[in-house]
Amino acid sequence: MKKILLLVFVSVLGGITTLGAYKLFLEPENKSVVTATNTPTTFLPTSNINPFTTNDQVTDFTVAAENAVHAVVHVKNLTISSRQMTLQDLFYGRRPQQAQLGTGSGVIVSPDGYIVTNNHVIDNSQELSVTLNNNKTYDAKIIGSDPKTDIALLKIESKEENLPYITFGDSDLTKIGEWVLAVGNPFNLTSTVTAGIISAKSRDLTGQREQSFIQTDAAVNPGNSGGALVNTKGELIGINTAITSQTGSYIGYSFAVPSNIAKKVIEDIIEYGNVQNGILGVSILNKNTKEAEKLGVNDIEGVYVSEVTPNSGADKAGIKSGDIIKKLDNIEISKFEDLKGYINTKRPNDVVNVELLRDNRTKNIPVTISSIEILSVEFMDMELQDLSGSLKKAYDIDYGVRVKSSKNKWLSSNLGISEGYIITGINDVKIESIQDIAKLKDKYGDDILENITRLEYINTRNQRKEVIFR
């Protein structure tokens, strides 16, 4: 037994001795080096919540959307149009017609059932119906419309005491980058809400500087026309009207009539029966023209007055050619569309405070808005002007231009066209205003007389006439 224990002890001692010798003499030396660095340590949160965003910065659309969807309606427009005749129709002397159903949107703006929509949504309608978000349908009556701004006013009669409605916001106070919601019925998909921001203001799509749209990137498609553009408070700041597209569907930009313009139009329709249009009475020099470059207009902040309309409010207030208009009632004016958009919210005899720069000095001048009837245009040796509200009512017409004076002896002696006649169409184009006449002049230039083939007019006895020249 002692021999066995002695053998185990010797074996263990030998193992320890061998291991110690290896560690001391044979194992390679492994030195550790510690280096200093100036690179800061980055600590990343493991939560998926952005630590730099507070709850106050998160935009909540739910309240605005909830209020808006109940006040936005589905407008259905039934029109009757002629279809192509067949041999049977010709044999039996029938006039073939077919019904077409158009759809769009509208916005209830009062608890008693007034609805704002686009004029093109209800144009040429034989029957109009409106469906609310609760699926109740009502017959709608057209109270009035304005093709120029593409705004129309409808009315429905409901047994309910108070219909859901949207209050108007101030579109002049909207800012680029502000969140907005577009609410409507695209592709017959009712109560659709999309979100975006205001991309631009005072946008004109015609190139004639006649419009002043709010541009957004909220998705708008066919059927959204007449729907609401609201801010995050749920206030109505625009009526969705148009998109820019090569396909007919939304590709990134949509346009809305500012609420201040829409509100003024419907108030005029209710109070006067037609839209009261006014002018400041100035012509503005376009930037980036040779004349503008010569005068240094491209570098100014504001709009350069090139001409003042005689006997206009601007003329009577003392505004002069060469003045630079910077503000209207504290609204900054940087281009003509800004000025046009703001004046479209005013009526004749309203007073606007004009801040302008003259000889490097700032002046504030109150200007009384003039009636648009003081404007006229020369055409075929005639002086033409827009129709007044009283004439539209007397002739039961909402378009055309009046002959103010005429030196055209041929038209006078052969057709009787003279002072007081109303021209309603040229070359199968409806004449809405003298701006349409100006477009024809721009199109044909000095050859305009040679290009007039058809003329439609109303004489002083309210008889409609038409003449074909060739």
C-alpha positions, 0 to 999 in steps of 0.5 A: 500500500505504501509503495502505491501511494509513493508511486502516485506522489512521484507521478504528480510531482513529476507532472507539476515539474514538467508543466512549470518548466514549460511555462518558464522556458518554452512558452512564447512571451505575449505582451499586451499594449494599451493605446490612447485615442481621441475618438469619442465613444458613440452610444446608440439607444436600443429603443426604436423611438426617436429620442429627439422627438417630443410628443408636442412635435407630432402632428395629429390629423385625426380630429381634422379628418373626423370633422372634415369627412362628415362635411364633405359630400359626394356630388352626382351630376346627370347630363344629357348629351347627343350621341352619334346618329344611326341610319334608323335615327335619320329615317325616323327623324329622331335626335339620339341622346344619352345620359352621362353621370359625372361625379365630384365632391362638395363642402357643406359650409353652413348648417342650413345646407349651403354647399361649395363645389367647382363650377366644372362639377355641376356644369350642364347638369340636368339633375344634381344629387348630393350624398352625405357621409351618412349615406343620405341623399338629397336633391341639390339646387344651383344657387349660382356659379362663377366660371372664372374662379371655378366656384359654384354654390349649391343648396340642399333642404334637410329635415335635420336642423343642423348639418355638419359643416366646415368653417372657413380659415384664412387662406392668406395666413397659410404658409409653405410647408404647412400640413394640409388634408385633402378630403373628397371622393376620388374614383367614387371612393367616398370619404377619402382623406390624404395628407401633404404640405403646401408646396407653393402659393399664388400659382397660375396654371394658364400662363395668363396670370389669371389664377392664384391657386394653393399648390399642395402635394396631397394626393388628389384624383378625378372625383376630388374636384370640389372637395375640401383642403383643410389645415390641421385645425380642420378649417377650410383653406381651399377648394380642391380644383385641379391636378397637373398630369400627363396621365389623368391621374395624380402625379405629385401636384394638386391645386386648390382655390384659396378659401378667401376667394371661394368665400367671397364668391359665394357671399357675392352670389347670396347677396348680389346674385352674381360675383362683384369683380374689382380691380386695383387699376395697375399693370405690372411689368413681368420679370425676366423680360428685356425691359425688366432687365434694363430697369433692374426689375428682376432684383426688386422685392415686390411688383413694378407698376408699368402702367396705371389705368385711367380713372381707376382707384389706383389712378385717383389715389396717386399711384404712378408708373415706376412705383414698386408695390410691396404689400396690400393690407400687410400681405406681402406681394412678390409677383402679380399672382399675389396681387391678383389673388388678394384683389379677387377677395375684394369688391368694388368700393372696398379700400385696400392699403397699398404699401409701395416704394417710390424714390427709395421711400416707403409710402402707404396709400389707401386705394378704393377698388374700382369696378372691372367695368372700367376696363375695355379692349379694342377689337375689330374697331370696337371697344368691348367691356365685361358685362355688369351684374345688372346686364347679366340679370337683364339678359339672363346670361352669365357670360359675354362682352358688351360693345361699349362703342364701335367704329366698325361701319361694316358690322354696323350697317350689315349686322347692326352690331353697335353700342349695347350689343353683346358678343357671346361667341367667336369661332365656336369659342364661348366668350366669358370676358374681355380676357378671352378677346385678348387671348384671340388677339394674341393668337391671331395678331394683325390677321385677326379679321381674316381668321374670324369665321363665326360670330355669335351675339345678342342684340338690344332686343335680347335676340340671339343671332349668329353669322358665318362669314365663310 
